[in-house]
Amino acid sequence: MEERRELFGRCPFVTAQKIIAGKWAIIILHILSLETHKFGELQKLIPEIKQATLTKQLRNLEEYGLVKRYVFPQVPPKVEYSLTDIGKEFKIVLDSISVWGEKYIEHIKLSEDVQHDAE
């Protein structure tokens, strides 16, 4: 919570960068923007991520208020993760990143084609 407070009053770009700085933050936010998931489901959807890293990223996103964790009162415990209202507002940013990413991939392909043709 202390770190979250330090973000207030800073440049909005610095604030946003701090929140999404984790290697997997954008991927986790994208997946949760599509639907609610349990921890194990997230692990299966991101097989490259280690359990400890996923836990840390989810805790950070929860601390920043973008992700909410719901623990069902049952045995064995069932926990689901979803986006908060402010987390859902980030979807427009995710969509923009996706569009830019697609354009960049196309740019790289065209650059490689031009380079290959020049050889």
Short mmCIF file of the C-alpha atoms (twelve columns), coordinates in Angstrom:
data_MODEL
# 
_entry.id   MODEL 
# 
loop_
_atom_site.group_PDB 
_atom_site.id 
_atom_site.type_symbol 
_atom_site.label_atom_id 
_atom_site.label_alt_id 
_atom_site.label_comp_id 
_atom_site.label_asym_id 
_atom_site.label_seq_id 
_atom_site.Cartn_x 
_atom_site.Cartn_y 
_atom_site.Cartn_z 
_atom_site.pdbx_PDB_model_num 
ATOM 1   C CA . MET A 1   0.000   0.000   0.000   1 
ATOM 2   C CA . GLU A 2   2.934   2.298   0.742   1 
ATOM 3   C CA . GLU A 3   4.207   1.953   -2.817  1 
ATOM 4   C CA . ARG A 4   0.727   2.650   -4.173  1 
ATOM 5   C CA . ARG A 5   0.608   5.956   -2.298  1 
ATOM 6   C CA . GLU A 6   3.979   6.951   -3.721  1 
ATOM 7   C CA . LEU A 7   2.401   6.949   -7.187  1 
ATOM 8   C CA . PHE A 8   0.039   9.797   -6.374  1 
ATOM 9   C CA . GLY A 9   1.189   13.191  -7.564  1 
ATOM 10  C CA . ARG A 10  3.598   11.788  -10.122 1 
ATOM 11  C CA . CYS A 11  3.525   12.000  -13.872 1 
ATOM 12  C CA . PRO A 12  0.680   9.834   -15.267 1 
ATOM 13  C CA . PHE A 13  3.131   8.011   -17.548 1 
ATOM 14  C CA . VAL A 14  5.362   7.136   -14.597 1 
ATOM 15  C CA . THR A 15  2.317   5.958   -12.641 1 
ATOM 16  C CA . ALA A 16  1.049   3.745   -15.484 1 
ATOM 17  C CA . GLN A 17  4.530   2.391   -16.189 1 
ATOM 18  C CA . LYS A 18  5.028   1.500   -12.531 1 
ATOM 19  C CA . ILE A 19  1.740   -0.413  -12.422 1 
ATOM 20  C CA . ILE A 20  2.312   -2.422  -15.608 1 
ATOM 21  C CA . ALA A 21  6.087   -2.807  -15.205 1 
ATOM 22  C CA . GLY A 22  5.904   -6.508  -14.315 1 
ATOM 23  C CA . LYS A 23  6.936   -8.813  -17.157 1 
ATOM 24  C CA . TRP A 24  3.547   -10.550 -17.163 1 
ATOM 25  C CA . ALA A 25  1.248   -7.728  -16.015 1 
ATOM 26  C CA . ILE A 26  -0.129  -6.849  -19.451 1 
ATOM 27  C CA . ILE A 27  -0.723  -10.514 -20.331 1 
ATOM 28  C CA . ILE A 28  -2.512  -11.138 -17.016 1 
ATOM 29  C CA . LEU A 29  -4.645  -8.014  -17.452 1 
ATOM 30  C CA . HIS A 30  -5.507  -9.044  -21.015 1 
ATOM 31  C CA . ILE A 31  -6.570  -12.547 -19.951 1 
ATOM 32  C CA . LEU A 32  -8.653  -11.204 -17.061 1 
ATOM 33  C CA . SER A 33  -10.235 -8.616  -19.372 1 
ATOM 34  C CA . LEU A 34  -11.789 -11.523 -21.258 1 
ATOM 35  C CA . GLU A 35  -13.173 -13.357 -18.218 1 
ATOM 36  C CA . THR A 36  -12.682 -14.276 -14.563 1 
ATOM 37  C CA . HIS A 37  -10.148 -17.049 -13.886 1 
ATOM 38  C CA . LYS A 38  -8.886  -19.249 -11.089 1 
ATOM 39  C CA . PHE A 39  -5.162  -19.284 -10.312 1 
ATOM 40  C CA . GLY A 40  -4.636  -22.686 -11.946 1 
ATOM 41  C CA . GLU A 41  -6.408  -21.543 -15.098 1 
ATOM 42  C CA . LEU A 42  -4.102  -18.543 -15.334 1 
ATOM 43  C CA . GLN A 43  -1.094  -20.851 -14.957 1 
ATOM 44  C CA . LYS A 44  -2.347  -23.015 -17.824 1 
ATOM 45  C CA . LEU A 45  -3.003  -19.977 -20.020 1 
ATOM 46  C CA . ILE A 46  0.518   -18.636 -19.357 1 
ATOM 47  C CA . PRO A 47  2.626   -21.820 -19.189 1 
ATOM 48  C CA . GLU A 48  5.924   -19.887 -19.221 1 
ATOM 49  C CA . ILE A 49  5.187   -18.127 -15.912 1 
ATOM 50  C CA . LYS A 50  6.397   -19.588 -12.630 1 
ATOM 51  C CA . GLN A 51  3.890   -20.022 -9.808  1 
ATOM 52  C CA . ALA A 52  5.729   -17.586 -7.518  1 
ATOM 53  C CA . THR A 53  5.894   -14.968 -10.268 1 
ATOM 54  C CA . LEU A 54  2.188   -15.289 -11.036 1 
ATOM 55  C CA . THR A 55  1.391   -14.951 -7.341  1 
ATOM 56  C CA . LYS A 56  3.554   -11.838 -7.052  1 
ATOM 57  C CA . GLN A 57  2.118   -10.238 -10.195 1 
ATOM 58  C CA . LEU A 58  -1.466  -10.885 -9.070  1 
ATOM 59  C CA . ARG A 59  -0.723  -9.444  -5.620  1 
ATOM 60  C CA . ASN A 60  0.817   -6.328  -7.160  1 
ATOM 61  C CA . LEU A 61  -2.114  -5.821  -9.525  1 
ATOM 62  C CA . GLU A 62  -4.485  -6.382  -6.617  1 
ATOM 63  C CA . GLU A 63  -2.584  -3.869  -4.474  1 
ATOM 64  C CA . TYR A 64  -2.806  -1.293  -7.262  1 
ATOM 65  C CA . GLY A 65  -6.549  -1.914  -7.450  1 
ATOM 66  C CA . LEU A 66  -6.719  -3.348  -10.974 1 
ATOM 67  C CA . VAL A 67  -7.423  -6.952  -9.962  1 
ATOM 68  C CA . LYS A 68  -9.743  -8.303  -7.311  1 
ATOM 69  C CA . ARG A 69  -9.367  -11.653 -5.614  1 
ATOM 70  C CA . TYR A 70  -12.492 -13.441 -4.479  1 
ATOM 71  C CA . VAL A 71  -12.164 -16.336 -2.030  1 
ATOM 72  C CA . PHE A 72  -15.208 -18.593 -1.929  1 
ATOM 73  C CA . PRO A 73  -16.161 -19.784 1.586   1 
ATOM 74  C CA . GLN A 74  -15.716 -23.488 0.896   1 
ATOM 75  C CA . VAL A 75  -13.337 -26.379 1.451   1 
ATOM 76  C CA . PRO A 76  -11.104 -26.809 -0.434  1 
ATOM 77  C CA . PRO A 77  -10.751 -23.070 -0.964  1 
ATOM 78  C CA . LYS A 78  -11.636 -21.698 -4.359  1 
ATOM 79  C CA . VAL A 79  -10.150 -18.364 -5.444  1 
ATOM 80  C CA . GLU A 80  -11.032 -16.379 -8.549  1 
ATOM 81  C CA . TYR A 81  -9.411  -13.321 -10.043 1 
ATOM 82  C CA . SER A 82  -11.132 -10.646 -12.086 1 
ATOM 83  C CA . LEU A 83  -10.663 -7.019  -13.036 1 
ATOM 84  C CA . THR A 84  -11.977 -4.226  -10.860 1 
ATOM 85  C CA . ASP A 85  -13.861 -1.343  -12.444 1 
ATOM 86  C CA . ILE A 86  -10.635 0.653   -12.835 1 
ATOM 87  C CA . GLY A 87  -8.968  -2.487  -14.199 1 
ATOM 88  C CA . LYS A 88  -11.735 -2.807  -16.798 1 
ATOM 89  C CA . GLU A 89  -11.040 0.763   -17.875 1 
ATOM 90  C CA . PHE A 90  -7.543  -0.420  -18.797 1 
ATOM 91  C CA . LYS A 91  -9.050  -2.606  -21.552 1 
ATOM 92  C CA . ILE A 92  -8.966  0.299   -24.016 1 
ATOM 93  C CA . VAL A 93  -5.218  0.571   -23.398 1 
ATOM 94  C CA . LEU A 94  -4.815  -3.180  -23.912 1 
ATOM 95  C CA . ASP A 95  -6.745  -2.944  -27.179 1 
ATOM 96  C CA . SER A 96  -4.479  -0.106  -28.345 1 
ATOM 97  C CA . ILE A 97  -1.367  -2.081  -27.399 1 
ATOM 98  C CA . SER A 98  -2.702  -5.057  -29.362 1 
ATOM 99  C CA . VAL A 99  -3.365  -2.934  -32.474 1 
ATOM 100 C CA . TRP A 100 0.096   -1.386  -32.243 1 
ATOM 101 C CA . GLY A 101 1.654   -4.820  -31.686 1 
ATOM 102 C CA . GLU A 102 -0.026  -6.168  -34.828 1 
ATOM 103 C CA . LYS A 103 1.236   -3.176  -36.849 1 
ATOM 104 C CA . TYR A 104 4.734   -3.628  -35.468 1 
ATOM 105 C CA . ILE A 105 4.768   -7.342  -36.322 1 
ATOM 106 C CA . GLU A 106 3.712   -6.435  -39.874 1 
ATOM 107 C CA . HIS A 107 6.426   -3.754  -40.003 1 
ATOM 108 C CA . ILE A 108 9.072   -6.299  -38.970 1 
ATOM 109 C CA . LYS A 109 7.829   -8.801  -41.563 1 
ATOM 110 C CA . LEU A 110 7.978   -6.155  -44.299 1 
ATOM 111 C CA . SER A 111 11.453  -5.071  -43.180 1 
ATOM 112 C CA . GLU A 112 12.647  -8.679  -43.293 1 
ATOM 113 C CA . ASP A 113 11.113  -9.135  -46.761 1 
ATOM 114 C CA . VAL A 114 12.829  -5.987  -48.059 1 
ATOM 115 C CA . GLN A 115 16.118  -7.059  -46.500 1 
ATOM 116 C CA . HIS A 116 15.764  -10.561 -47.962 1 
ATOM 117 C CA . ASP A 117 14.962  -9.155  -51.433 1 
ATOM 118 C CA . ALA A 118 18.034  -6.898  -51.270 1 
ATOM 119 C CA . GLU A 119 20.315  -9.884  -50.702 1 
# 
